[in-house]
Amino acid sequence: MSIHEVDGGILHALRVAGWLGAERFPAWGVAEPEDALTRLVEAGRVRLVRSPRGEMYGLTPEGTEAATSAVAAWLAGLDPAGSAALGAALAGFEAHDGALKHLVTRYQAGARDTVGQDLRDFHEQARGALDAVVSAAPLWASYPERLENALLQVEKGELDHVASPLLESYHTVWHLAHRDMRLVCEARRP
């Protein structure tokens, strides 16, 4: 992965997620983010904040502009069929959003005995939509694997992986994917 790709991956992840610790970037496809984060902080595109949770990184206005411009440049190269595929992937994904919200609400209300199987059933029903996400945009390629990894943790009894915002939980990854798709799809509109 080139420096440009690493920097772009970090900027895109921060545009979608808001704030991330360095340990969260591998899930976004940036295996060793430390040098790139230092470079981006020095360039004024990323800011570093020390918090009770540790070091957190977020975009500066210049970083937001760079991340937005990178997506716009990528979108400008898409043909009409590619642009339509983005919209179709978002629509397919959103068709499952209400079912996941219902599942997570039930879990948070105490329905925990069957949450692993319920989440597996949901995941299998959404598989076609997830495949479309991967096909539509390379930016979105990590989401199905991240969702599967969270699901496997739930099935092992690690119930924090259902909805905790502090880790790569199923609901958190789903929410990030949804936000990512909306940001990209909104940027393609004239």
N, C-alpha and C positions, 0 to 999 in steps of 0.2 A: 504494500500500500504506500503510495507516494505521500510526501508531506502535504501536498494540496488535498489529497483525499482524506488524510487524517484530520487536517484542520477543518475541512468541510464537514466531516462526520461529527466532529465535536460541536461545531456551530449549529448544525442541524439538530443534534440531540438536545442542546440547550434551548434552542428555539421552541422545540416541542415540549420538553420537560420542565423548563424554567430553571431550576437549580439542581445540580447533581454533584455528588462526591466523586472523586476520581475512580473509586472502585465500581461505579455504576456504568462507566463507559464501555467496558468489554461487551456488555449486552447489546450495545449499539454498534458493534463491529469495530471498535477502536481498542485493540488489545493492550497497548502500552501508551496511555494518554499523557504521561507525565511531561515529556519534553514538549509535546504540542501545547499542552496547557500553559506551560511556562512561556513559550513563544507567543501564544495568543494573549496572555496577560500583559506581557511586555509590549505587544503591538496595540494594546488598548481595546481589543475586541472582546475580551473576557475579563471579568472581575473575580477576584478571590475574596471570600469572606470566611473568617474563622468563627464558627458557631459552636454551641454546646454539642452538636452532632459531629463536629469535625470541620475540616475544610470543605467548603461548598463553592461551586463555580456557577456563574450566571453570565448572561450576555450584557455587554454595554450597548448603548444605542448604535455604535459603529458595528458591533458584532451582529446585532439584529439586522442591520442593513445588509451586511455581507451575507448572512444566512438567507435572507429574503432574495437577494440578487442571485445567489447561486441556484436557488430553486427556480426563479424566473428564467434564468438562462437555460436550465435543463428543460423546462416546459416549452420554451421557444423552439426547441429542436424536435418536439413531438409532432407527428402527423395527426390528422383528425381522428384516425382510428385509435391511436395511442391516447389521445386526450379523452376520447369516449370511454376507453377502458378504465381510466382513472375514475370517472364518474360512476361507471357501472360497479366497480369494486367498492366504492364508498356506499352506494345504494345497497349492495348485497350485504355488506358489513352491518349497516344500520338496520337492516331487516331483522337482525339477531340481537340488537342492543337491548330492547325491552325485556327479552327473555333473560338475559344475563342480569339486568338490574333486578328483576323479580327474584331470581335465584339468590343473589347477594343479599337482598333485603330479608328474605326468609332465613338465610344463614345468620345474619346479624340479629335477627329476632329469636334465635335459639335453635333453629332446625339444623343441627350439626351432624346427626347420625348418618345421614345419607348424602352429605354434601360432596364427597368424593365421587360417588356414582352419578349424582345429579350434574356435577360439573363435567364429568366424562361424557355423559349423554348430550349435554349442551355443546361441548366441543365437537363431537362427532356430527351433530346437526349443522354446525357452522363450518365444517371442513371445506365445503365447496366455496364458501365466501372467503375463507382464509387462503385457499389456493389462488383465487382470483386476485387477492391483494398482492401476493408474491409476483404473479404474472404482470400486474399492472405497473409496478414501479420498483426499481432496485432500492429506493429509499426505505421501502416497507418490507424488505426480504427477511428481516430478523424477527418479525412479530410472531409468525406461526411457531417457530422453535421456542421462543420465549414463553409463549402461552403453554405449549406442551411441557416445558420444564417446570413451570409453576403448577400445572395440573399434576405432574408426577410427584411433586412435593406434597400436594394435598392428599393424593392417594396413599402416600407414606404416613399420613397422620399429621403433617406439618400444616395445621389449619391457618397459620398466619399467611400462608401463600394463597388463601382465598381472596383477601381484600386489603391487606395491610399496605398503606401508602409508603411505608418505610423500606420496602424491598420489592423485588420483581414478582409481586403477587399477580394472580390471574386478572383480577379486576383492574389493578394498576396498569398492567401491560395493555389490556383491552382499551382502557381509557386513553393511554398514550397513543395507541394505534389510531383510535378514532380522532383524536385531536390532530395527529399528523396528517391523516387523510383529508380532514376538513381544511387544514391550512394549505395543503398542496392544491386541492380542488378549488378553493376560493381564489388562489393565485392564478389559476388558468383562465378565469373568467375575464373577458375584456373590460 
